[in-house]
Every structure is written in C-alpha cells, then in structure tokens.
Amino acid sequence: MASNVFPPQLKIPAIYMRGGTSKGVFFNLSDLPPAARVPGEARDKLLLRIIGSPDPYGKHTDGMGGATSSTSKTVIVSQSDKPDHDVDYLFGQVSIDQPFVDWSGNCGNLSAAVGPFAIHAGLVDKARLPQNGVATVRVWQANIGKTLRVHVPMVNGEVQETGDFALDGVTFPAAKIQVDFMEPGEGAMFPTGNLTDRLDVPGIGTLEATLINAGIPTIFINAESMGFTGTELQPAINGNAETLAMFEQIRAVGAVKMGLITKPEDAAQRQHTPKVAFVAGPAAYSASSGKTVTENDIDVLVRALSMGKLHHAMMGTAAVAIAAAACVPGTLVNLAAGGVERESVTFGHPSGTLKVGASARHTERGWVAEKVTMSRSARILMEGVVRVSFE
C-alpha cells in the first residue's frame, strides 16, 4: 500500500514584534512566497495558517496567534515608491474563528513597530538614519491611504529598544516611540455630517451616538444609556454573551449608518471595523493591573470593543478616534470630558490611562482632523523564520 506523501513546510523569514499593547508577525513583502506577494486568496490562506486560524478551540495552539484581537495580527512592509515615504505598511487582522483576514483598517499599536521593523529590515535609506538621535520613518498606511510618522530612537546606529517608558497595558518598560497620525480622518471626520446621531437598534431602542472616521471608524455611545459606568473591566463585558451580542447589534446598525456596509448582516464579514466604544465622565476605578486610577488622573472614561470583545487596554486607532472626537465641541466624547475646547485628552481604559494629543479644524467640508500624536513603545520579541504548510 502506497503511503501518502505530504510536502515539507515552507520557511519564511519573519519577525515577531510587540507594538504598543498588541503583537503580531511582521514580514518583508519580498520574503513572502510569490503567490502571496499580491492581495488575494493565496495571501489570506498563508496568513491564516501562520496565525493558526480558523480555530474552533479559540486557542491558536497550532499557530503564532494569541487568540485575542490584540494578538491575531499580521503586518507586511515594503519599500515605498510614493514621494516622501520610506515604506508601505499593510495590516491584516486575522479572524480567530472564521477563515478570513480583515484588511479594512489599520492597527495603531503596531504602527509603532513598523518604524523599528523597517530600519531593522534595511528598508530605510541609511542616509536618513542618525547614528544617535531620533529617526523619523515616513510610513504610507496602505489599508487606509494615510501617512504616519514614526519617531524611532537610535543609539550607535541601532534601534534603541530598551528604556524606562511605561505604557499601561504592557508589563515591562521600553524605549518611547512617538507616532504621528497625519490627517487621520477620511475626508470629513463625521460621515453623516452630524456630531451626534440617533441609532435605532432592534430590541434595544434608540441610542445617541457619535459616528467618527478618524484613525479607524468608531461608534461612541454613552455608558449610562447602556446601563454601564465606564469603569468596567473585561470580565464584566466579555463574560456575558448577551451583552456582547447587544454591542454587536449596535456596531452593525452604526456601520450601516456610516455607509460602511449596506445591511446589518454584512457586519459579520467586517469584524475589524467599525469599532464600538462607550464613554462616561471621569471617575475612580481599579485597573486590571490593580493600579488605582483617580478621577483627577483622567478627563474621560472610555471602554472599546475589538473583534467582538472588550479590549484589555485601548486600540491605538481607537485612541486616535477618541482624541479627535474629544477636541470637537459637541461630540459625546467631548461632552463626557467636560465639553471644553482641548488639544489633548487623557482617558481611562481597563489597563490604566493614556494621553493623546490632537488638532482639528472646521472647514467648509466640516470638521477635519489635522494630526493625532501618541507615545507607544515597541520591540522585537523573536526573529528568524516561521514554518508553515502552504501550497
């Protein structure tokens, strides 16, 4: 009896990196198999298999993923042919339990790691890299067609990864990396033209919401309208299937209102965007680490869901949306933060606090976000090759 013969695993150069409160598998586009160097089924199947999805057990035991929205991520970087840009950055959010990769948005946290990766991979002209100081890596975010500037500290010609910058949601300190999101909105920030809208959600009722497209499309609602305080941690939300289903209903209705999908059922195939978040005025709470956050530490409370679950900290792109909304008078975020004009906001999330700077201006097209800036950190966790069965 003839035995079955299976092809050997491929070995693909890759770097496993943490960026902000996320981590993912990073690739140089030229290192991917030829069939996966272009968008399409072959690329998606490869990334799914590398991460270990779809996994009905929800563990990613047979892959590089971590079975959470923060750790089921992939990044493809290549040299850019766009003027005044060093690299193109493409982000793929891999579904945990479904066989698809969502390319509809950016990952703000991993954006901080793109700069160090690009330098490490030799994708940035050495003439632009200081021996000591800060290198500014000019990044074209290919998912959303936006420019990022990632400011990477350099020491003795190498990326400085170690440092004393502490980031709530990350256990150990590292070097600080500033990320500038340039004109993060898609045209006017508010796709409906309104600072607040009313969402008619079947089985829930009518909810007031701010719908914004800055960093990532995001739906903001008041915590109180949902029976929450804004101080909730993951177990209070993620342990209740009815609550999660309720938020998914809101997300689907909001996505239709924003023009991202045509009918609510389509939201199941667009898990990465939009995000849904709830806000409240400042109040004291104990973060997931045990750290006490006082009312005076923050301007506003925000809790956000990603890929159907409450995030353990805050998505970087959602932080962009929070800051952009906070600096526009009349949005739910601005009102929860005191209703005053501001150029930065410090918000409380499940793991602690984060300060984000933002500037926006009102034009004949409506409100437009000019720049949002935040500090993250990033480092290489492992480098070498991933092994994967791929035909």
N, C-alpha and C positions, 0 to 999 in steps of 0.2 A: 504494500500500500504506500503510495507516494505521500510524503509529508508536505504540509503547507509551508511555503516559503514566503516570509514577510520581509519587506525592505528594511534596511537599518535606519536608525534615527538620523535626522539631519543635525548638524551642529551649526548654530547661528550665533555669531558674536552679539553680545548684549550686555547691558549694564543695568543692574537693579538699583534704583535710587529712591531715596525719600526726598520729597519736596513739600515743605510746609507740613500739613497734617495728613498727607497722602503718600503713597509709594506706588511705583509701577515699574514695568520693564521697558527700557529705552533701547531703541535701535537706530543705527545709521541706515538710512534708506538703501544705500549701496550694498549693505551686508545682507539684505533680505534676498530670498530666492527670487529669480527673475519674475515669476508669475505673481509674486506678492509685492512687487515694486510699484504696481499701479493699483488704483482702487478697484474693488470688485470682490467676487466670491472667494477667490483664492486667498487674498489677503485676510479677509474676515475669518475664514476657516483656520488659517495659520495662527492668528492671534487668539482665537477661541481655544485652540488646542494648547497653546503655550500657557494661557491662564488656567486652563482646566475646566472650561465651560462647554456646554451647559452641565451643571452638576446637580442632579436631583437630591443629593445628600446635603447640598449647601455648605460644603467644606473646602472645596478646591484642593483636596488631598493629592490629586494627580496633576498638579499644575502649579504655576508660580503665583496665582492669585491668593488673596486672603479672605475671600468670601464676604467682603463688605464693599460698599460703594467706594470707600476710600482706598481700597487695595486691589480692585479688579480693573487695573488701568494699564494702558499701553501708550507709548509715545514713539513717533517716527520723526527723525530730524534729518534734514538735508541742507546742503549749501543753497543759498537763495540766489536767484537771478533777478530779484527785484532791487531797484536802486535804493541805496542807503539801508539795506538789510543784510545781515550776515547769514542767517539761517531761516528756513521754513520749519515750522513746528506743527505737526498733526497729532491730535489726541483722539484715542479710541477708548470709550467707556464700554467695557465688556460686561454684558449681562451675566448674572450668576446662574440663573436657572433657565434661560432662553437662548436659542442658538443665533444670537445676533450681536453685532458691535454697533453702538450708537456713536455716530460721527457728528451729531447736531450741535455740539457746543465745545467749549474749552474747559480745561481744568486749571483754575487759578493757582492752586497749591503747587502742582507740578510745573507750572510756568517758571517758578523759581529755580527748578532743577535744570531747565533747558539751557540756561546760560553756562553753568558748570559743565554739563554734558558736552555742549558744543565745543568748548575750549578743550576739554579732555580728548575729544574725538578728532581734534585738528581741523575743525570746520570753520574756525575764525582766523582771519589773516593775522599772523603773528605780529605784524607791524602795528596792529591795533591793541595789542596786549601789553600793558605796562609790566615791568619787572616787579615793581612793588607799587601798590595803589589799588585802584578800582577799575576794572574793565567793564565797559558798557557794551553788552551784547544786544544787537538790534535784531529782534525776532519778528518774523511775519507769522501770525497765528492763522494757519490755513483753514481751520474749521469755520471761523467767523470773519476772516478777512480783516484782521486788525493788527496794529503794531504794538509790540511790547518792548520795553527797555529793561533789561535785567542787569543790575549792577553787582558785579561779582568781585569780591576782594581777592587780590593776588599777593603772594609773598614768594620772593625768589623765583619768579616766573611760573609759579604753580598756583592753582586754585587753593585758597585758604578755606578749609572746611571746618576746622575746629575753632571754638570761640566760646564766649560767655553769654551769647544771646539766648534768652529763654523764651520759648513760644508755648503758650498754653495749648495743651493737646499733644505736645511732644515731650517725651520723658527727659531727654538729655539736651543740654545746651549745645550750640554750634555757632558758626560764623553767621552774621547777619547779611542777608541779601535783600536789597530793595528792588521791588518790581513796580514799574510804571505801566499802567494800562492806558494807552493813548486813545482818546476818543472812543471809549468802550461801548457806547450806545450804537445801535444800528439806525442811523438817521435820528429822528426824534426819539427821545427816550420812552415816551408813553405811547404805545401802538394804537390805543383807542383815542388818543388826543385828550384824555382826562387824567387828572391826578388821582381821582378815586372813581371806581365803578361799582356797580351792584351786580353780584353773581347770583343767579337763581339756580340753586343746586338741589336737584330732586332728593326728597327725603330729609333734607337739612334745612332748607329755607333760603332766604335772601341774605347774602353777606356782603358787607362793604369790603372792597379790595383795592389795592394799588397794584396795577399791572405795569411792569417796567422791563425794558430791554437794555440793560447796561451790565457788561460782564457776562451775564447769562440771563435769559428770560426768567423772570421771577414773579410770583404771585404773593403779595403780602396781605395778610388779614390780621385783624385784632385778636389777640389771645382770648380776651374776655368774651368775644362773640362765639367762641368755641367751647367756653367753659374751662379755659386754662388760665394760668397766671403768668406764663412766660418764664417761669423758673424750673420747668420740668427737665428731668434728665432722661436718658434713653429708656430705662425700664418702664417709665410711666407711659410712654408712647409705643415703643416697639413691642411691648408685651401684650398689647391689646389689638387683636385682629380687626375689630370693629372700628377702632379709632384710625388705624392705618387705611382701611377701606374708605372711611369718610374723607381723609385727606386726599386719597387718590381721586375720589369723585370731584373734589374741589379743583384739583390740578387739571383734570380732564375738561371741566367746564371753563376754567380760566384759559386753558390752551386754545380752545375754540374762540373765545372772546379776543385773544391776542392774535388770532389769524394763523397760528402755528399748525393747526390741524383743522379738518373740515367737520368732523363729528367726534363726540367724546370717546367712542370706541377706539379711535385711532391712537389714543394716548398710550395704550399698552405697547405699541411698537415705537414709542418715543419716550423711553424711560428717563433719559438723562436731562431732557428739557421739556417744559419749564420746571423750575424748582417751585416749591410752595413753602412759605415761612409764616410764622406768627410772631407778633410783636406786642410789647407792653412797656409801660413806663418803668423806670429803674426801681429795683427792689433788691434786698439782700437775699443771698442763697448760698448753699454749699455746692461747689463744683464737683464734678465726678472724681477729681483727684483728692477731694477733702478740703481744698483751698476755700476760704471764705471770701466771697465777693460782696462788698458792701454797696449800699445804694449810692454812695458818693464816688464809687470807683467807675461808674458807668453812666452813659447818657440814656441808654435804652436796652431793653432785653429783646433778644432775637433767638428763635429756635427754627431750624430749617430742616426739611426732609430731602434726602437724596436717594434715588433709586428705590423709593418706597419705604424708607426707614429714616427715623430721626438721626441726623448726623451727630457724631460724637463730639465735634467741635464746630467748625464752620467751613464750608466750601469757599475756596478763595474767590471764585467768580461770584458767589452769592454775597461775599463781603464787599465786592465791587458794587453790586446792586444795592446793598444796604447803604453804603456811603453815598452813592449817587442819589438815592431817594431821600436820605436824611438831609441833604443840602438843598432840597427843593421844598419851599414852604407849601404846606397843604397836603403832602402825601401822608399816608398812615404812619410811615416810619418817622417822618419829621414831627408829626403831631405827638407821637409817643415819646419822642426825645425832647419834648418841651415846646415845639412849634416855633423855634427861633432860627434865625439865619446862622449857618455854620459852614466851616470849610473842612471840618473833620468830625468824626464821631467815634466814640468808644462804646462798644456794645458788649453785653454779656452773653456768652454762649455756654453750652453744657460743660466745657472744659475750663472756662475762665473768661478772659477778656481779650479784646483786640481793638486797637486804634487804627483807623483808616482815614487818610486824607482824600478829599475830593473837591473838584471845582466843576461848576455847571453854569451855563448862561442861558437866558431866554432869548430866542431868536424868532424870526418870522415863521420858522418851521416848528416852533415850540421849544421846549427845554432840550438842551443838548449837553451831554457830559463831555468835558474837555480832557480831564485826566483824573485817574484814581491811583493813589500810591499806597502801598503797604509793605511792611517788612516781614520777610519769611526767612527760612533757613533751608539748606539742602545738603545732602552728602551722598556719596557713593556707598552703598551697602555691600555690593558684591559685583565683580566684573569677570567676564570670561565668555562662555558660550551657554546657550540654552540648548537642550536636546529635545527634539520633537519628531514625532512621526507625521510626515507630511508628503503627499504625492501631488 
